[in-house]
Amino acid sequence: MTVFYNFGGNMYINITNGCPCDCVFCLRKNGDSVKDNDSLWLEHEPSFEEICDAFDRFDKTGVTEAVFCGYGEPATRADMLIKTAEYIKKNSDMSIRLNTNGLLRLMPKYKDFDLEKFRGLIDCVSVSLNAPNAVRYIEVTRPKFSEEVNKNAFNEMINFAVDMKKICKKVMFTVVDIISQEEIEECRRLSEKLEIPLRVRHYITDNESYT
């Protein structure tokens, strides 16, 4: 079971395969891992003890950043994410990045989640913007909530990013270039308005992985 894996010199953290979206560009549609790592499909969601053991055994030589980004949305296990981040901070000098769809507070279990719990733990948050407006967002990310909740998904993702600016050192948006150039420019204008940097990622069809 692969909980930690190396990609680009960083330590990536795979604590769940759960996700409330079915994005059209999802890497999971193209394979079961990234680069030469073992399968990222988990036999079960790892316990805190299993995560700590895997972290202790992982070769962290030269690694300066830990990234919550496996074959699932890390925030579906927000409580475990926080415990894991606390353990990493206690036992290393790594900075911690969270790659997320930003829909944490739409998940029934976390509808009242206090983002302040991330303060001092998450140094950088990368939020998947994915589209310039609510209609296209639903088409591209295909969230699995009820139709009524889905209507709020785009605004909730934006609000999550804005709120995290008050908590983390760095917040960024990302889009994958499966949308049109015109839509990417709309996303760029939205990002500039919100004063959140935008990173455009190239659509990947092999096991290279989005970083």
C-alpha positions in Angstrom: 0.0 0.0 0.0 1.6 3.3 -1.1 1.0 6.1 1.3 4.1 8.2 0.6 5.8 8.4 -2.8 8.4 10.5 -4.4 7.7 12.8 -7.4 9.9 15.6 -8.6 12.0 15.4 -5.4 8.9 16.1 -3.2 7.2 13.6 -0.9 3.6 13.1 -1.9 1.0 11.8 0.5 -1.8 9.4 -0.5 -4.2 9.0 2.4 -7.4 8.3 0.5 -8.9 7.3 -2.9 -12.1 9.1 -2.0 -13.2 12.1 -4.1 -16.5 14.1 -4.4 -15.7 14.9 -8.1 -15.2 13.0 -11.4 -13.1 15.5 -13.3 -12.8 14.9 -17.0 -9.0 15.2 -16.9 -8.5 13.0 -13.8 -5.2 11.2 -13.9 -6.8 8.1 -12.4 -8.5 7.4 -15.7 -5.2 6.7 -17.3 -3.5 4.4 -14.9 -2.9 3.3 -11.3 0.2 5.3 -10.4 2.6 8.1 -11.4 6.1 7.6 -12.9 7.7 4.5 -11.5 5.9 4.4 -8.2 3.8 1.5 -7.0 0.0 1.5 -7.4 -1.7 4.4 -5.6 -5.0 2.5 -5.3 -5.2 1.8 -1.6 -6.3 -1.5 -0.1 -7.9 0.5 2.7 -7.6 4.0 4.0 -4.5 3.9 6.2 -4.8 4.4 9.9 -2.7 7.1 11.7 -0.4 4.4 12.9 0.1 3.1 9.4 0.7 6.6 8.1 3.3 7.3 10.8 5.1 4.0 10.2 5.2 4.7 6.4 6.5 8.2 7.0 9.2 7.0 9.3 10.4 4.4 6.8 10.2 6.7 3.8 13.6 7.9 2.4 13.3 11.6 3.0 16.8 12.5 1.9 16.8 15.9 0.2 13.1 16.3 0.5 11.9 19.8 1.5 8.2 19.7 0.7 5.4 17.3 1.6 2.4 17.4 -0.7 -1.1 16.0 0.1 -2.0 14.8 -3.3 -2.6 11.1 -4.0 -5.2 9.2 -5.9 -8.1 11.0 -4.1 -9.1 14.3 -2.6 -7.1 14.6 0.7 -9.8 16.8 2.3 -12.2 13.9 2.3 -10.2 12.8 5.4 -9.6 16.3 6.8 -9.2 15.1 10.3 -6.5 12.6 9.3 -4.9 15.2 7.1 -4.4 17.5 10.1 -3.1 14.7 12.3 -0.6 13.7 9.5 0.5 17.3 9.0 1.1 17.7 12.7 3.2 14.5 12.7 5.2 15.7 9.7 5.8 19.2 11.2 6.9 17.5 14.5 9.3 15.1 12.8 10.8 17.1 9.9 11.5 20.6 8.6 9.4 20.1 5.5 6.9 22.7 4.2 3.5 21.3 3.6 1.3 21.8 0.5 -2.3 20.8 0.1 -3.6 20.1 -3.4 -7.4 20.3 -3.2 -10.6 20.9 -5.1 -11.7 23.3 -2.4 -15.0 21.6 -1.7 -14.3 20.6 1.9 -17.2 22.5 3.4 -19.7 20.9 1.0 -18.9 17.5 2.3 -21.6 16.6 4.9 -19.1 15.5 7.5 -17.2 18.8 7.3 -19.9 21.3 6.6 -19.0 23.2 9.8 -15.2 22.6 9.5 -13.1 25.4 10.9 -10.3 26.3 8.4 -8.3 27.7 11.3 -7.3 24.1 12.0 -4.9 24.4 9.0 -3.1 27.4 10.5 0.6 26.7 11.2 0.3 23.3 9.4 -0.5 24.0 5.8 2.1 26.4 4.2 0.7 26.4 0.7 -2.7 25.5 -0.8 -3.2 24.7 -4.5 -6.9 25.0 -5.4 -8.3 23.4 -8.6 -10.2 26.3 -10.2 -10.7 24.3 -13.4 -13.2 26.6 -15.1 -14.1 30.3 -15.3 -17.8 30.0 -14.2 -20.2 27.8 -12.4 -21.7 26.2 -15.5 -18.4 25.1 -17.0 -17.2 24.1 -13.5 -20.0 21.5 -13.2 -19.2 20.2 -16.8 -15.5 19.9 -16.1 -15.4 18.7 -12.5 -18.7 16.7 -12.4 -19.2 16.9 -8.6 -21.1 14.1 -7.1 -23.3 16.0 -4.6 -27.0 16.6 -5.1 -28.0 18.9 -7.9 -28.9 21.6 -5.4 -25.5 21.4 -3.7 -23.7 21.2 -7.0 -25.0 24.7 -7.9 -23.0 26.1 -5.0 -19.8 24.2 -5.8 -18.0 26.8 -7.9 -18.7 29.6 -5.4 -17.7 27.4 -2.4 -14.4 26.6 -4.2 -13.7 30.3 -4.7 -14.7 31.1 -1.1 -12.4 28.3 0.2 -9.4 29.8 -1.7 -10.2 33.3 -0.5 -10.6 32.2 3.1 -7.3 30.2 3.0 -5.5 33.3 2.0 -6.0 34.5 5.6 -4.5 31.3 7.0 -1.7 30.1 4.7 1.5 31.7 3.4 0.6 30.9 -0.2 -2.5 30.1 -2.1 -2.7 29.4 -5.8 -5.3 28.4 -8.4 -4.7 25.8 -11.1 -6.5 24.9 -14.4 -5.8 22.1 -16.8 -5.6 23.1 -20.5 -8.5 20.9 -21.6 -10.6 24.1 -21.5 -10.3 26.7 -24.3 -7.7 29.4 -24.4 -10.5 32.0 -24.0 -11.7 30.2 -20.9 -8.1 30.1 -19.5 -7.9 33.8 -20.0 -11.2 34.3 -18.2 -9.7 32.2 -15.3 -6.7 34.4 -15.4 -8.8 37.5 -15.0 -10.7 36.0 -12.2 -7.5 35.0 -10.4 -6.1 38.5 -10.8 -9.3 40.0 -9.4 -9.0 37.7 -6.4 -5.2 38.3 -6.2 -4.5 34.6 -6.3 -1.9 33.4 -8.8 -3.0 31.0 -11.5 -1.0 28.0 -12.8 -2.0 26.4 -16.1 -1.3 22.7 -16.2 -0.9 20.6 -19.3 -3.3 17.7 -19.8 -1.6 14.4 -19.2 -2.5 11.1 -20.8 0.2 9.0 -19.3 1.4 8.4 -15.8 3.5 11.5 -15.4 1.2 13.2 -12.8 0.1 16.7 -12.2 2.2 18.5 -9.7 
